[in-house]
């Protein structure tokens, strides 16, 4: 007498992940022998693999891995020429190391950022370079990327709820750069200097405002709260906010702009109001994008080498892949003042 024996269902990665309460990506990393998984988690996963009798098809995995050498690059504003140059530099460096760049744009939206990160994680990138959207919170990013995906934070700080930096961070010397720009305008004779653009809850805006305020204070000059003009860090929004500079008398005679995009927008706004940038009003930028040297007038700015920063970010995430257990590193890139024609002495009354 014979009986039919039901065929046992094939054990999947999802079964293993559920059995030991980890992500499917973590199980995959253990199977591949990745050093990104700590020893305690590895032991727990390996025990669950043995308990459920999972059979690893290494040949199929090797075939899949031919297309999995990717790094995510999530940018907060690809419309800004700075980030276009930054992305180009990162992509060049990653490509030379054999990685494919998976690019995402969040448009300065934390909600969009979470969606981009969630989708990106499904593709299993080796690591992620993130320039956070304004208003980003470290805990939300952690919820999206998990504990095991290496992440490099660029441009804005992204501390956790206790103020600690969980991830490697690459920033520009924002405070020093804004101080250099402000000191330059003061040296030309300006006393009423505004800080124009960005939002105060952004760490990079806070750092640049601090440098501006410090230079004003050291020169014995006051900072009128009305001279701290907020706008989205874009050309269009800066142009729209130009009138706020002249809402009260006496108005500023110069402005330290949050970035080059804001400075270029302010130039447009000034021209529309009949004021001549570089003659009737002095201004500086921050970034030194390619357009800064050829706009009219050419823009005095803080040079940071955006393409070079992109290359450096790629180097840092690749270093993290090779050394997953070391403490998070905080890197500050140097900056320098480039004087051009947009900064002029105060015009005669």
C-alpha contacts under 8 A as a table, 3 or more apart, distances in Angstrom:
res1	aa1	res2	aa2	distance
11	X	15	X	6.30
11	X	16	X	7.70
11	X	52	X	7.13
11	X	53	X	7.53
11	X	54	X	5.78
11	X	55	X	7.93
12	X	15	X	5.22
12	X	16	X	6.67
12	X	54	X	7.45
13	X	16	X	5.13
13	X	17	X	6.09
13	X	24	X	5.94
13	X	27	X	6.62
13	X	28	X	7.33
14	X	17	X	5.00
14	X	18	X	6.07
14	X	24	X	5.70
15	X	18	X	5.22
15	X	19	X	6.07
16	X	19	X	5.00
16	X	20	X	6.45
16	X	24	X	7.79
16	X	27	X	7.16
16	X	45	X	7.31
16	X	48	X	6.23
16	X	49	X	6.36
16	X	52	X	7.53
17	X	20	X	5.59
17	X	21	X	5.66
17	X	22	X	4.99
17	X	23	X	5.48
17	X	24	X	5.26
17	X	26	X	7.81
17	X	27	X	6.26
17	X	45	X	7.79
18	X	21	X	5.04
18	X	22	X	6.66
18	X	23	X	7.78
19	X	48	X	6.68
20	X	44	X	6.70
20	X	45	X	6.37
20	X	48	X	6.53
22	X	26	X	6.45
22	X	27	X	7.35
23	X	26	X	5.22
23	X	27	X	6.70
24	X	27	X	5.21
24	X	28	X	6.34
25	X	28	X	5.03
25	X	29	X	6.25
25	X	124	X	7.15
26	X	29	X	5.03
26	X	30	X	6.32
26	X	37	X	7.14
26	X	148	X	7.31
27	X	30	X	5.15
27	X	31	X	6.32
27	X	45	X	6.54
28	X	31	X	5.13
28	X	32	X	6.30
29	X	32	X	5.11
29	X	33	X	6.22
29	X	34	X	5.15
29	X	36	X	7.41
29	X	37	X	6.99
30	X	33	X	5.09
30	X	34	X	5.94
30	X	37	X	6.78
30	X	42	X	6.06
30	X	45	X	7.29
30	X	46	X	7.67
31	X	34	X	7.69
31	X	56	X	7.57
34	X	37	X	6.49
35	X	38	X	7.36
35	X	324	X	6.95
36	X	148	X	6.37
36	X	149	X	7.95
36	X	321	X	7.81
36	X	324	X	5.77
36	X	325	X	7.71
37	X	41	X	6.60
37	X	42	X	6.18
37	X	148	X	6.82
38	X	41	X	5.61
38	X	42	X	6.14
39	X	42	X	4.99
39	X	43	X	6.13
40	X	43	X	5.25
40	X	44	X	6.37
41	X	44	X	5.10
41	X	45	X	6.19
42	X	45	X	5.21
42	X	46	X	6.08
43	X	46	X	5.14
43	X	47	X	6.14
44	X	47	X	5.22
44	X	48	X	6.37
45	X	48	X	5.10
45	X	49	X	6.17
46	X	49	X	5.00
46	X	50	X	6.29
47	X	50	X	5.20
47	X	51	X	6.15
48	X	51	X	4.94
48	X	52	X	6.13
49	X	52	X	5.45
49	X	53	X	5.91
49	X	54	X	5.25
50	X	53	X	5.02
50	X	54	X	6.53
57	X	60	X	5.58
57	X	61	X	6.33
58	X	61	X	4.91
58	X	62	X	6.01
59	X	62	X	5.18
59	X	63	X	6.36
60	X	63	X	5.09
60	X	64	X	6.29
61	X	64	X	5.04
61	X	65	X	6.15
62	X	65	X	5.13
62	X	66	X	6.75
63	X	66	X	5.66
64	X	67	X	6.14
64	X	68	X	6.86
65	X	68	X	4.79
65	X	69	X	6.97
66	X	69	X	7.00
67	X	70	X	7.74
68	X	123	X	7.82
68	X	124	X	7.07
68	X	125	X	6.88
68	X	126	X	7.86
69	X	98	X	7.27
69	X	99	X	5.15
69	X	100	X	6.33
69	X	125	X	6.99
69	X	126	X	6.58
70	X	99	X	5.04
70	X	100	X	4.53
70	X	101	X	5.71
70	X	102	X	6.66
70	X	124	X	7.94
70	X	125	X	5.04
70	X	126	X	5.89
70	X	127	X	7.60
71	X	94	X	7.74
71	X	99	X	6.56
71	X	100	X	6.27
71	X	101	X	5.13
71	X	102	X	6.03
71	X	125	X	5.16
71	X	126	X	5.60
71	X	127	X	5.13
71	X	128	X	5.56
71	X	129	X	7.51
72	X	101	X	5.83
72	X	102	X	4.61
72	X	103	X	6.07
72	X	104	X	7.65
72	X	120	X	6.93
72	X	125	X	6.13
72	X	126	X	7.96
72	X	127	X	6.27
72	X	128	X	4.36
72	X	129	X	6.03
73	X	87	X	7.60
73	X	101	X	6.53
73	X	102	X	5.89
73	X	103	X	4.87
73	X	104	X	6.21
73	X	128	X	5.84
73	X	129	X	4.82
73	X	130	X	6.07
74	X	103	X	5.91
74	X	104	X	4.61
74	X	105	X	5.74
74	X	106	X	7.18
74	X	113	X	7.99
74	X	116	X	7.77
74	X	117	X	7.89
74	X	128	X	7.48
74	X	129	X	6.22
74	X	130	X	4.84
74	X	131	X	6.22
74	X	132	X	7.90
75	X	78	X	6.29
75	X	83	X	7.10
75	X	103	X	7.73
75	X	104	X	6.19
75	X	105	X	4.89
75	X	106	X	6.24
75	X	107	X	7.88
75	X	130	X	6.30
75	X	131	X	5.15
75	X	132	X	7.13
75	X	133	X	7.90
76	X	105	X	5.79
76	X	106	X	4.92
76	X	107	X	5.24
76	X	108	X	4.93
76	X	109	X	7.65
76	X	131	X	5.78
76	X	132	X	5.93
76	X	133	X	4.98
76	X	134	X	7.99
77	X	80	X	5.71
77	X	83	X	6.73
77	X	105	X	6.38
77	X	106	X	6.65
77	X	107	X	4.99
77	X	108	X	6.23
78	X	81	X	7.15
78	X	83	X	5.57
78	X	84	X	5.73
78	X	105	X	6.28
78	X	107	X	7.48
79	X	83	X	7.56
79	X	84	X	7.34
80	X	83	X	5.62
80	X	84	X	6.60
80	X	234	X	7.17
80	X	261	X	6.67
81	X	84	X	4.94
81	X	85	X	6.24
81	X	261	X	7.78
81	X	289	X	6.47
81	X	290	X	7.93
82	X	85	X	5.34
82	X	86	X	6.14
82	X	287	X	6.76
82	X	289	X	5.66
82	X	306	X	6.04
83	X	86	X	4.69
83	X	87	X	5.87
83	X	306	X	7.33
84	X	87	X	5.19
84	X	88	X	6.25
85	X	88	X	5.07
85	X	89	X	6.31
85	X	289	X	7.85
85	X	306	X	5.76
85	X	307	X	5.00
85	X	310	X	7.58
86	X	89	X	5.24
86	X	90	X	6.30
86	X	306	X	4.82
86	X	307	X	4.57
86	X	308	X	7.29
86	X	309	X	6.24
86	X	310	X	4.36
86	X	311	X	7.73
87	X	90	X	5.11
87	X	91	X	6.02
87	X	307	X	7.34
87	X	310	X	5.90
88	X	91	X	5.16
88	X	92	X	6.16
88	X	307	X	6.48
88	X	310	X	6.98
89	X	92	X	5.21
89	X	93	X	6.40
89	X	306	X	7.65
89	X	307	X	4.38
89	X	308	X	6.14
89	X	309	X	7.18
89	X	310	X	4.38
89	X	311	X	4.78
90	X	93	X	5.32
90	X	94	X	6.11
90	X	307	X	7.38
90	X	309	X	7.75
90	X	310	X	4.06
90	X	311	X	4.55
90	X	312	X	7.40
90	X	313	X	6.51
90	X	314	X	5.28
91	X	94	X	5.12
91	X	95	X	5.91
91	X	100	X	7.71
91	X	101	X	6.02
91	X	310	X	7.70
91	X	311	X	7.68
91	X	314	X	7.80
92	X	95	X	5.25
92	X	96	X	6.29
92	X	311	X	7.13
93	X	96	X	5.23
93	X	97	X	6.52
93	X	311	X	5.36
93	X	314	X	6.05
93	X	315	X	7.28
94	X	97	X	5.11
94	X	98	X	6.43
94	X	99	X	5.15
94	X	100	X	6.79
94	X	101	X	7.05
94	X	311	X	7.98
94	X	314	X	5.97
94	X	315	X	7.98
95	X	98	X	5.01
95	X	99	X	5.02
95	X	100	X	6.05
95	X	101	X	7.63
96	X	99	X	7.41
102	X	120	X	7.78
104	X	116	X	6.43
105	X	113	X	7.76
105	X	116	X	7.71
106	X	109	X	5.57
106	X	110	X	7.33
106	X	112	X	5.37
106	X	113	X	5.04
106	X	116	X	7.22
106	X	133	X	6.75
107	X	112	X	7.58
107	X	133	X	7.31
108	X	113	X	7.96
108	X	132	X	7.73
108	X	133	X	4.26
108	X	134	X	5.59
109	X	112	X	5.19
109	X	113	X	6.07
109	X	133	X	5.66
109	X	134	X	6.94
109	X	135	X	7.96
110	X	113	X	4.78
110	X	114	X	6.28
110	X	132	X	7.90
110	X	133	X	5.61
110	X	134	X	7.00
110	X	135	X	6.47
110	X	136	X	5.49
111	X	114	X	5.32
111	X	115	X	6.61
112	X	115	X	5.12
112	X	116	X	6.18
113	X	116	X	5.08
113	X	117	X	6.12
113	X	132	X	7.88
113	X	133	X	7.03
114	X	117	X	5.17
114	X	118	X	6.03
114	X	140	X	7.49
114	X	141	X	6.92
114	X	144	X	6.42
115	X	118	X	5.15
115	X	119	X	6.16
116	X	119	X	5.23
116	X	120	X	5.99
117	X	120	X	4.93
117	X	121	X	6.10
117	X	141	X	7.87
117	X	144	X	6.02
117	X	145	X	6.61
118	X	121	X	5.38
118	X	122	X	6.78
118	X	144	X	5.48
118	X	145	X	7.06
119	X	122	X	5.40
119	X	123	X	7.27
120	X	123	X	5.49
120	X	124	X	7.16
120	X	125	X	7.25
121	X	124	X	5.18
121	X	125	X	6.49
121	X	144	X	7.80
121	X	145	X	6.44
125	X	128	X	7.01
125	X	149	X	7.84
126	X	149	X	6.92
126	X	150	X	7.25
126	X	321	X	7.61
127	X	149	X	5.65
127	X	150	X	4.71
127	X	151	X	5.80
127	X	317	X	6.80
127	X	321	X	7.54
128	X	149	X	7.39
128	X	150	X	6.33
128	X	151	X	4.82
128	X	152	X	6.31
128	X	317	X	7.53
129	X	151	X	5.83
129	X	152	X	4.76
129	X	153	X	6.16
129	X	154	X	7.18
129	X	313	X	7.20
129	X	314	X	7.74
129	X	317	X	7.21
130	X	151	X	7.11
130	X	152	X	6.09
130	X	153	X	5.04
130	X	154	X	5.98
131	X	153	X	5.92
131	X	154	X	4.74
131	X	155	X	5.99
131	X	156	X	6.79
132	X	136	X	6.11
132	X	153	X	7.23
132	X	154	X	7.28
132	X	155	X	7.64
132	X	156	X	6.35
132	X	158	X	7.61
133	X	136	X	5.63
134	X	201	X	7.77
134	X	202	X	6.04
135	X	201	X	7.13
135	X	202	X	6.99
136	X	140	X	7.63
136	X	141	X	7.74
136	X	158	X	7.24
137	X	140	X	5.50
137	X	141	X	6.56
137	X	158	X	6.48
137	X	159	X	7.56
137	X	160	X	7.32
138	X	141	X	5.16
138	X	142	X	6.14
138	X	158	X	5.19
138	X	159	X	5.51
138	X	160	X	4.77
138	X	161	X	7.19
139	X	142	X	4.99
139	X	143	X	6.18
139	X	160	X	5.82
139	X	161	X	6.90
140	X	143	X	5.05
140	X	144	X	6.48
141	X	144	X	5.14
141	X	145	X	6.22
142	X	145	X	5.31
142	X	146	X	5.25
142	X	147	X	6.84
143	X	146	X	5.59
145	X	148	X	7.73
145	X	149	X	6.17
146	X	149	X	6.31
150	X	167	X	7.69
150	X	317	X	7.25
150	X	320	X	6.92
150	X	321	X	7.07
150	X	324	X	7.76
151	X	167	X	5.96
151	X	168	X	6.77
151	X	317	X	7.09
152	X	167	X	6.08
152	X	168	X	4.95
152	X	169	X	5.68
152	X	170	X	7.34
152	X	313	X	7.30
152	X	316	X	7.46
152	X	317	X	6.07
153	X	156	X	7.13
153	X	157	X	7.16
153	X	158	X	7.10
153	X	167	X	6.71
153	X	168	X	6.16
153	X	169	X	4.65
153	X	170	X	6.25
154	X	157	X	7.59
154	X	169	X	5.82
154	X	170	X	4.87
154	X	171	X	5.83
154	X	313	X	7.60
155	X	169	X	8.00
155	X	170	X	6.41
155	X	171	X	4.74
155	X	172	X	6.71
155	X	204	X	6.87
156	X	171	X	6.91
156	X	202	X	7.13
156	X	203	X	5.63
156	X	204	X	5.64
157	X	169	X	7.33
157	X	203	X	5.97
157	X	204	X	7.68
158	X	165	X	6.84
159	X	162	X	7.43
159	X	163	X	4.98
159	X	164	X	5.18
159	X	165	X	4.71
159	X	166	X	6.80
160	X	163	X	5.25
160	X	164	X	5.55
160	X	165	X	6.48
160	X	166	X	6.94
161	X	164	X	7.52
165	X	168	X	7.51
165	X	169	X	7.94
165	X	328	X	7.15
166	X	328	X	6.32
167	X	328	X	5.31
167	X	329	X	7.44
168	X	316	X	7.97
168	X	328	X	4.68
168	X	329	X	4.75
168	X	330	X	5.91
168	X	331	X	7.97
169	X	328	X	7.69
169	X	329	X	6.31
169	X	330	X	4.86
169	X	331	X	6.06
170	X	313	X	6.97
170	X	330	X	6.20
170	X	331	X	4.78
170	X	332	X	5.96
170	X	333	X	7.30
171	X	174	X	7.74
171	X	330	X	7.96
171	X	331	X	6.27
171	X	332	X	4.95
171	X	333	X	6.10
172	X	304	X	7.15
172	X	332	X	5.33
172	X	333	X	4.65
172	X	334	X	6.38
172	X	335	X	7.00
173	X	176	X	5.61
173	X	177	X	6.11
173	X	332	X	5.76
173	X	333	X	5.87
173	X	334	X	5.73
173	X	335	X	6.23
174	X	177	X	5.17
174	X	178	X	6.25
174	X	204	X	6.50
174	X	207	X	5.67
174	X	208	X	5.13
174	X	211	X	7.54
175	X	178	X	5.42
175	X	179	X	6.22
175	X	207	X	4.90
175	X	208	X	4.62
175	X	209	X	7.29
175	X	210	X	6.07
175	X	211	X	4.24
175	X	212	X	7.53
176	X	179	X	5.03
176	X	180	X	6.21
176	X	208	X	7.70
176	X	211	X	5.89
176	X	335	X	7.76
177	X	180	X	5.15
177	X	181	X	6.41
177	X	208	X	7.26
177	X	211	X	7.29
177	X	286	X	7.70
177	X	302	X	6.10
177	X	335	X	6.06
177	X	336	X	6.80
177	X	337	X	7.30
178	X	181	X	5.12
178	X	182	X	6.14
178	X	208	X	5.11
178	X	209	X	7.15
178	X	210	X	8.00
178	X	211	X	5.08
178	X	212	X	5.33
178	X	256	X	7.30
178	X	286	X	7.89
178	X	302	X	7.84
179	X	182	X	5.13
179	X	183	X	5.98
179	X	208	X	7.65
179	X	211	X	4.40
179	X	212	X	4.99
179	X	213	X	7.92
179	X	214	X	7.01
179	X	215	X	5.50
180	X	183	X	5.20
180	X	184	X	6.15
180	X	336	X	7.86
180	X	337	X	6.49
181	X	184	X	5.16
181	X	185	X	6.49
181	X	212	X	7.83
181	X	256	X	6.64
181	X	284	X	6.53
181	X	301	X	7.25
181	X	302	X	7.11
181	X	337	X	6.78
182	X	185	X	5.20
182	X	186	X	6.20
182	X	193	X	7.88
182	X	212	X	5.68
182	X	215	X	6.23
182	X	216	X	7.28
182	X	256	X	6.45
183	X	186	X	4.99
183	X	187	X	6.06
183	X	215	X	6.01
183	X	216	X	7.78
184	X	187	X	5.10
184	X	188	X	6.58
185	X	188	X	5.20
185	X	189	X	6.83
185	X	190	X	5.78
185	X	193	X	7.90
185	X	254	X	7.34
185	X	282	X	7.73
185	X	343	X	7.01
185	X	344	X	7.92
185	X	345	X	7.81
186	X	189	X	5.23
186	X	190	X	4.87
186	X	191	X	6.33
186	X	219	X	7.89
187	X	190	X	7.27
188	X	344	X	6.86
188	X	345	X	4.95
188	X	346	X	7.49
189	X	345	X	5.96
189	X	346	X	6.48
190	X	193	X	6.65
190	X	253	X	6.64
190	X	254	X	6.85
190	X	345	X	6.80
190	X	346	X	5.97
191	X	221	X	6.49
191	X	253	X	7.75
192	X	223	X	7.94
192	X	251	X	7.27
192	X	252	X	4.59
192	X	253	X	5.76
192	X	254	X	6.76
193	X	223	X	7.80
193	X	227	X	7.28
193	X	252	X	5.32
193	X	253	X	6.21
193	X	254	X	4.87
193	X	255	X	5.27
193	X	256	X	7.17
194	X	223	X	7.88
194	X	227	X	4.53
194	X	228	X	5.97
194	X	229	X	7.43
194	X	245	X	7.71
194	X	252	X	6.08
194	X	254	X	6.29
194	X	255	X	4.48
194	X	256	X	6.16
195	X	209	X	7.00
195	X	212	X	7.39
195	X	227	X	6.25
195	X	228	X	5.05
195	X	229	X	6.32
195	X	255	X	5.55
195	X	256	X	4.89
195	X	257	X	5.89
195	X	258	X	7.24
196	X	227	X	7.63
196	X	228	X	6.14
196	X	229	X	4.86
196	X	230	X	6.37
196	X	231	X	7.70
196	X	255	X	6.21
196	X	256	X	6.10
196	X	257	X	4.72
196	X	258	X	6.06
196	X	262	X	7.65
197	X	229	X	5.89
197	X	230	X	4.77
197	X	231	X	4.76
197	X	232	X	6.56
197	X	233	X	5.84
197	X	238	X	6.59
197	X	257	X	6.04
197	X	258	X	5.18
197	X	259	X	7.72
197	X	262	X	6.18
198	X	202	X	7.51
198	X	205	X	6.02
198	X	230	X	5.42
198	X	231	X	5.16
198	X	232	X	5.34
198	X	233	X	4.87
198	X	258	X	6.05
199	X	202	X	5.80
199	X	205	X	6.43
199	X	230	X	5.48
199	X	231	X	6.35
199	X	232	X	6.77
199	X	233	X	7.91
200	X	203	X	7.71
200	X	205	X	5.90
200	X	206	X	5.89
200	X	230	X	7.46
201	X	205	X	7.42
201	X	206	X	7.03
202	X	205	X	5.24
202	X	206	X	6.21
203	X	206	X	5.01
203	X	207	X	6.15
204	X	207	X	5.09
204	X	208	X	6.18
205	X	208	X	5.16
205	X	209	X	5.96
205	X	258	X	6.85
206	X	209	X	5.15
206	X	210	X	6.11
207	X	210	X	5.07
207	X	211	X	6.47
208	X	211	X	5.13
208	X	212	X	6.26
208	X	258	X	7.30
209	X	212	X	5.00
209	X	213	X	5.98
210	X	213	X	5.15
210	X	214	X	6.00
211	X	214	X	5.14
211	X	215	X	6.31
212	X	215	X	5.35
212	X	216	X	6.32
212	X	256	X	7.69
213	X	216	X	5.08
213	X	217	X	6.05
213	X	223	X	6.92
214	X	217	X	5.12
214	X	218	X	6.07
215	X	218	X	5.16
215	X	219	X	6.28
216	X	219	X	5.23
216	X	220	X	6.39
216	X	221	X	5.01
216	X	222	X	6.51
216	X	223	X	7.02
217	X	220	X	5.06
217	X	221	X	5.50
217	X	222	X	6.51
217	X	223	X	7.98
218	X	221	X	7.49
223	X	227	X	7.08
224	X	227	X	5.40
224	X	228	X	7.48
225	X	228	X	5.53
226	X	229	X	6.98
227	X	245	X	6.71
227	X	252	X	7.24
229	X	241	X	7.82
229	X	244	X	6.99
229	X	245	X	7.28
231	X	234	X	7.82
231	X	237	X	6.04
231	X	238	X	6.04
231	X	241	X	6.78
232	X	237	X	5.82
232	X	238	X	7.09
233	X	237	X	7.24
233	X	238	X	7.13
233	X	258	X	7.21
233	X	259	X	7.16
233	X	261	X	6.86
233	X	262	X	5.77
234	X	237	X	5.56
234	X	238	X	6.13
234	X	261	X	5.42
234	X	262	X	5.43
234	X	265	X	7.26
235	X	238	X	5.23
235	X	239	X	6.25
235	X	261	X	4.88
235	X	262	X	4.98
235	X	263	X	7.40
235	X	264	X	6.08
235	X	265	X	3.96
235	X	266	X	7.36
236	X	239	X	5.24
236	X	240	X	6.41
236	X	265	X	5.87
237	X	240	X	5.02
237	X	241	X	6.29
237	X	262	X	7.86
237	X	265	X	7.34
238	X	241	X	5.15
238	X	242	X	6.38
238	X	262	X	5.25
238	X	263	X	7.56
238	X	265	X	4.99
238	X	266	X	5.50
238	X	269	X	7.60
239	X	242	X	5.43
239	X	262	X	7.81
239	X	265	X	4.53
239	X	266	X	4.94
239	X	267	X	7.45
239	X	268	X	5.95
239	X	269	X	4.39
239	X	270	X	7.85
240	X	243	X	7.38
240	X	269	X	6.79
241	X	244	X	5.67
241	X	245	X	7.82
241	X	269	X	7.87
242	X	245	X	5.84
242	X	246	X	7.77
242	X	266	X	6.04
242	X	269	X	5.44
242	X	270	X	6.72
243	X	246	X	5.51
243	X	247	X	6.46
243	X	269	X	7.86
244	X	247	X	5.20
245	X	248	X	7.65
245	X	251	X	6.50
245	X	252	X	6.74
246	X	249	X	7.11
246	X	251	X	5.25
246	X	252	X	7.39
247	X	251	X	7.42
248	X	251	X	5.89
252	X	255	X	7.31
253	X	280	X	7.79
253	X	281	X	5.49
253	X	282	X	6.60
253	X	346	X	6.29
254	X	281	X	5.54
254	X	282	X	4.48
254	X	283	X	5.40
254	X	346	X	7.91
255	X	282	X	6.48
255	X	283	X	4.77
255	X	284	X	6.62
256	X	283	X	5.82
256	X	284	X	5.15
256	X	285	X	6.60
257	X	260	X	7.17
257	X	262	X	6.15
257	X	263	X	5.47
257	X	283	X	6.93
257	X	284	X	5.76
257	X	285	X	5.04
257	X	286	X	6.94
258	X	262	X	6.41
258	X	263	X	7.56
258	X	285	X	6.52
258	X	286	X	6.28
259	X	262	X	5.40
259	X	263	X	6.33
259	X	285	X	4.95
259	X	286	X	4.18
259	X	287	X	6.12
260	X	263	X	4.86
260	X	264	X	6.02
260	X	284	X	7.91
260	X	285	X	4.46
260	X	286	X	5.18
260	X	287	X	5.92
260	X	288	X	6.71
260	X	289	X	6.98
260	X	292	X	7.12
260	X	301	X	7.31
261	X	264	X	5.21
261	X	265	X	6.22
261	X	285	X	7.85
262	X	265	X	5.05
262	X	266	X	6.09
262	X	285	X	7.44
263	X	266	X	4.99
263	X	267	X	6.23
263	X	283	X	7.06
263	X	284	X	6.66
263	X	285	X	5.35
264	X	267	X	5.08
264	X	268	X	6.56
265	X	268	X	5.15
265	X	269	X	6.31
266	X	269	X	4.90
266	X	270	X	6.01
267	X	270	X	5.16
267	X	271	X	6.17
267	X	277	X	5.92
268	X	271	X	5.20
268	X	272	X	6.21
269	X	272	X	5.13
269	X	273	X	6.40
270	X	273	X	5.12
270	X	274	X	6.41
270	X	275	X	5.03
270	X	276	X	6.56
270	X	277	X	6.65
271	X	274	X	5.07
271	X	275	X	5.15
271	X	276	X	5.79
271	X	277	X	7.12
272	X	275	X	7.36
275	X	280	X	5.85
275	X	281	X	7.10
276	X	279	X	5.38
276	X	280	X	5.11
276	X	281	X	6.52
277	X	280	X	6.01
277	X	281	X	5.17
277	X	282	X	6.16
277	X	283	X	7.39
277	X	297	X	6.97
277	X	342	X	6.07
278	X	281	X	5.67
278	X	282	X	5.10
278	X	283	X	7.21
278	X	297	X	6.50
278	X	341	X	5.89
278	X	342	X	3.96
278	X	343	X	5.40
278	X	344	X	5.38
279	X	282	X	6.98
279	X	342	X	7.73
279	X	344	X	6.24
279	X	347	X	6.91
280	X	346	X	7.28
280	X	347	X	5.69
281	X	343	X	7.83
281	X	344	X	7.32
281	X	346	X	7.14
281	X	347	X	7.53
282	X	342	X	5.75
282	X	343	X	4.45
282	X	344	X	5.30
282	X	345	X	7.27
282	X	346	X	7.50
283	X	299	X	7.83
283	X	300	X	7.25
283	X	342	X	5.81
283	X	343	X	5.39
284	X	299	X	6.52
284	X	300	X	4.98
284	X	301	X	5.10
284	X	302	X	7.87
284	X	342	X	6.88
284	X	343	X	6.53
285	X	288	X	7.40
285	X	299	X	6.82
285	X	300	X	6.27
285	X	301	X	4.26
285	X	302	X	6.34
286	X	301	X	5.02
286	X	302	X	4.49
286	X	303	X	6.68
286	X	304	X	7.87
287	X	301	X	6.70
287	X	302	X	5.56
287	X	303	X	5.17
287	X	304	X	5.37
287	X	305	X	7.17
287	X	306	X	7.01
288	X	291	X	7.81
288	X	292	X	5.73
288	X	293	X	7.74
288	X	301	X	5.82
288	X	302	X	6.05
288	X	303	X	4.69
288	X	304	X	6.62
288	X	305	X	7.11
288	X	306	X	7.97
289	X	292	X	5.53
289	X	293	X	7.96
289	X	305	X	7.94
289	X	306	X	7.33
290	X	293	X	6.41
290	X	294	X	7.66
291	X	294	X	5.39
291	X	295	X	5.93
292	X	295	X	5.73
292	X	298	X	5.89
292	X	299	X	5.05
292	X	300	X	7.70
292	X	301	X	7.71
293	X	298	X	4.95
293	X	299	X	6.12
293	X	340	X	7.82
294	X	297	X	7.66
294	X	298	X	5.52
295	X	298	X	4.91
295	X	299	X	6.87
296	X	299	X	7.71
297	X	341	X	5.70
297	X	342	X	5.51
298	X	340	X	5.67
298	X	341	X	5.40
298	X	342	X	5.95
299	X	339	X	7.63
299	X	340	X	5.54
299	X	341	X	6.25
299	X	342	X	5.03
299	X	343	X	7.63
300	X	337	X	7.66
300	X	338	X	5.67
300	X	339	X	4.59
300	X	340	X	4.45
300	X	341	X	6.48
300	X	342	X	5.64
300	X	343	X	6.12
301	X	337	X	6.06
301	X	338	X	5.42
301	X	339	X	6.68
301	X	340	X	7.80
302	X	335	X	6.40
302	X	336	X	5.50
302	X	337	X	4.63
302	X	338	X	5.98
303	X	335	X	5.69
303	X	336	X	5.30
303	X	337	X	6.15
303	X	338	X	6.44
304	X	309	X	7.63
304	X	333	X	7.61
304	X	334	X	6.97
304	X	335	X	5.07
304	X	336	X	7.02
305	X	308	X	5.21
305	X	309	X	6.21
306	X	309	X	4.95
306	X	310	X	6.28
307	X	310	X	5.04
307	X	311	X	6.43
308	X	311	X	5.04
308	X	312	X	6.14
309	X	312	X	4.91
309	X	313	X	6.07
309	X	333	X	7.84
310	X	313	X	5.15
310	X	314	X	6.41
311	X	314	X	5.19
311	X	315	X	6.32
312	X	315	X	4.98
312	X	316	X	6.20
313	X	316	X	5.11
313	X	317	X	6.32
314	X	317	X	5.33
314	X	318	X	6.17
315	X	318	X	5.19
315	X	319	X	6.08
316	X	319	X	4.98
316	X	320	X	6.24
317	X	320	X	4.99
317	X	321	X	6.37
318	X	321	X	5.04
318	X	322	X	6.47
319	X	322	X	5.15
319	X	323	X	6.17
320	X	323	X	4.93
320	X	324	X	5.33
320	X	326	X	7.99
321	X	324	X	5.62
323	X	326	X	6.08
339	X	343	X	7.44
340	X	343	X	6.67
341	X	344	X	6.85
